[in-house]
Amino acid sequence: SKPRQSVIERNVCWENKSAGILVSGPENVVRHNTCVEPKSPLTLFRSDAKGNVVENNVLVGTKRFSMMVDNCGGQQPLPSGNLMDYNGYWPGKTIREAVAWTSPNPDVVIPAAEKYGEPSWDGGHSTFADPKFVDAANLDFRLAEDSPFRKAGKPDENGTRPDLGAFVGPEEVVVPGDVARP
């Protein structure tokens, strides 16, 4: 199989100015990340974002959408051939509600389904719910015991489903004082 360009794995992103993770280019893997962003936790950028695999992530937007696709306000072709599956999204009850496209005005987003029809890249195994973090106000983005994102990831070779997000097991500890806030 062809090697991937980049593997973006086990990161926690929060309160960046534009995007938690911005994918601009082909053949990347984005997995087991937790992104809590005011504008866009994950952005697929322009037409060269092709053949990317995005799985087992927690994508939480603090506005209306939990993911954006940017094609320069209609100036470039849409990203294509990307697979996004086994992710946790909030807000949004379906992939149709969770994804937005940017418009020519960078402060305006358009629900994907309104402009381009139903998004076709979701594999149908994602979870749409409040992630129930342990203590998001104090930057503890581990999943609470009753989180719907626990055991919701892509099954491994033994059929075991991991938790979504950057913190795969209970042994992971986040000490908010250890992380510099932007």
C-alpha positions as CSV (number, residue, x, y, z in Angstrom):
1,S,0.0,0.0,0.0
2,K,1.0,3.6,-0.6
3,P,2.5,5.4,2.4
4,R,0.5,8.3,3.8
5,Q,1.8,11.9,3.7
6,S,1.2,12.6,7.4
7,V,-0.2,10.8,10.4
8,I,-1.8,13.3,12.9
9,E,-2.5,11.4,16.0
10,R,-3.3,11.8,19.7
11,N,-3.4,15.6,19.9
12,V,-5.6,17.9,22.0
13,C,-6.5,21.2,20.3
14,W,-8.6,23.9,21.8
15,E,-9.3,27.6,21.2
16,N,-7.1,28.1,18.2
17,K,-7.9,31.1,16.0
18,S,-9.2,29.2,13.0
19,A,-9.0,25.4,13.0
20,G,-8.0,22.7,15.4
21,I,-6.6,20.5,12.7
22,L,-6.4,21.8,9.1
23,V,-5.9,19.1,6.4
24,S,-4.5,20.6,3.2
25,G,-3.2,17.9,1.0
26,P,-3.7,14.3,-0.1
27,E,-3.3,10.9,1.6
28,N,-3.2,11.9,5.3
29,V,-4.4,10.0,8.4
30,V,-6.1,11.9,11.2
31,R,-7.0,9.7,14.1
32,H,-7.5,9.7,17.9
33,N,-7.5,13.5,18.3
34,T,-9.7,15.7,20.5
35,C,-10.5,19.1,19.1
36,V,-12.6,21.7,20.9
37,E,-12.7,24.8,18.8
38,P,-14.9,27.9,18.5
39,K,-14.8,28.0,14.7
40,S,-13.9,24.6,13.4
41,P,-12.4,21.5,15.1
42,L,-11.4,20.0,11.8
43,T,-11.2,21.7,8.4
44,L,-10.6,19.9,5.1
45,F,-9.0,22.6,3.0
46,R,-9.4,23.1,-0.8
47,S,-9.5,20.6,-3.6
48,D,-6.2,19.0,-2.8
49,A,-7.6,17.4,0.4
50,K,-8.2,14.0,-1.3
51,G,-7.9,10.4,0.0
52,N,-7.6,11.4,3.6
53,V,-8.7,9.0,6.4
54,V,-10.2,10.7,9.5
55,E,-11.3,8.3,12.2
56,N,-11.7,7.9,16.0
57,N,-11.6,11.7,16.7
58,V,-13.7,13.8,19.0
59,L,-14.7,17.0,17.0
60,V,-16.5,19.6,19.2
61,G,-17.5,22.9,17.8
62,T,-18.7,25.6,20.1
63,K,-20.8,27.2,17.4
64,R,-23.4,25.5,15.1
65,F,-21.0,23.1,13.3
66,S,-18.4,20.5,14.3
67,M,-16.5,20.4,11.0
68,M,-16.0,22.7,8.0
69,V,-14.9,22.2,4.4
70,D,-13.2,25.1,2.7
71,N,-13.1,25.4,-1.0
72,C,-12.3,29.1,-1.0
73,G,-15.9,30.2,-1.2
74,G,-16.6,28.2,-4.3
75,Q,-13.4,29.3,-6.1
76,Q,-11.9,25.7,-6.1
77,P,-13.3,22.2,-6.6
78,L,-14.7,20.4,-3.6
79,P,-12.4,18.1,-1.6
80,S,-13.1,14.5,-2.7
81,G,-12.3,10.9,-1.9
82,N,-12.0,11.5,1.9
83,L,-13.3,8.9,4.4
84,M,-14.5,10.1,7.8
85,D,-15.8,7.4,10.0
86,Y,-16.0,6.4,13.6
87,N,-15.8,10.0,14.8
88,G,-17.7,11.8,17.5
89,Y,-19.3,15.1,16.6
90,W,-20.9,17.8,18.7
91,P,-23.1,19.8,17.8
92,G,-25.1,18.0,15.2
93,K,-27.3,15.0,15.1
94,T,-26.2,13.7,11.7
95,I,-23.3,14.3,9.4
96,R,-25.6,16.5,7.4
97,E,-26.0,18.8,10.4
98,A,-22.4,18.6,11.7
99,V,-20.6,19.8,8.5
100,A,-20.5,23.3,7.0
101,W,-18.9,24.8,4.0
102,T,-17.2,28.2,4.0
103,S,-18.6,30.9,1.8
104,P,-16.9,33.8,0.1
105,N,-17.4,35.7,3.4
106,P,-15.2,34.0,6.0
107,D,-17.6,34.9,8.8
108,V,-20.4,33.0,7.1
109,V,-20.8,29.3,6.9
110,I,-23.4,27.3,5.0
111,P,-24.8,24.0,6.0
112,A,-23.2,21.5,3.6
113,A,-26.5,19.9,2.6
114,E,-28.0,23.3,1.6
115,K,-25.4,24.1,-0.9
116,Y,-23.9,20.8,-2.1
117,G,-26.3,18.0,-1.1
118,E,-25.7,15.2,1.4
119,P,-22.1,14.7,2.4
120,S,-20.9,11.5,0.9
121,W,-17.7,10.7,2.9
122,D,-19.2,9.5,6.2
123,G,-19.0,5.7,6.6
124,G,-22.1,5.6,8.8
125,H,-20.4,4.6,12.1
126,S,-20.0,8.1,13.7
127,T,-21.6,9.2,17.0
128,F,-23.4,12.5,17.3
129,A,-23.8,13.5,20.9
130,D,-22.4,15.6,23.8
131,P,-19.0,14.0,24.5
132,K,-19.4,14.5,28.3
133,F,-15.8,15.5,29.1
134,V,-14.6,15.1,32.7
135,D,-14.0,18.8,33.2
136,A,-13.8,20.9,30.0
137,A,-13.8,24.2,31.9
138,N,-10.5,23.2,33.4
139,L,-9.1,21.7,30.2
140,D,-9.7,18.1,31.2
141,F,-10.9,16.6,27.9
142,R,-10.9,13.0,29.0
143,L,-14.2,11.2,28.4
144,A,-16.4,10.7,31.5
145,E,-17.4,7.2,32.3
146,D,-20.9,7.7,30.8
147,S,-19.7,9.4,27.6
148,P,-21.3,8.1,24.4
149,F,-17.9,8.3,22.8
150,R,-16.5,5.5,25.0
151,K,-16.0,2.2,23.0
152,A,-17.3,4.0,19.9
153,G,-14.1,3.8,17.8
154,K,-13.2,1.7,14.8
155,P,-12.8,-2.0,15.8
156,D,-9.3,-3.3,15.9
157,E,-8.2,-6.7,14.5
158,N,-9.7,-8.4,17.7
159,G,-13.0,-6.6,17.3
160,T,-12.3,-4.4,20.3
161,R,-13.7,-0.8,19.9
162,P,-11.5,1.9,21.4
163,D,-12.6,5.2,22.9
164,L,-12.8,8.2,20.6
165,G,-10.4,11.0,21.0
166,A,-6.8,11.6,22.1
167,F,-7.2,9.7,25.5
168,V,-7.6,6.1,24.6
169,G,-7.4,4.6,28.1
170,P,-8.2,5.5,31.7
171,E,-4.5,5.6,32.5
172,E,-4.2,8.8,30.6
173,V,-4.1,11.9,32.9
174,V,-4.3,15.5,32.0
175,V,-3.1,18.1,34.4
176,P,-4.4,21.5,33.2
177,G,-1.4,23.3,34.7
178,D,0.9,21.4,32.5
179,V,-0.7,22.9,29.3
180,A,-0.2,26.5,28.3
181,R,-3.4,28.1,27.3
182,P,-3.3,30.2,24.1
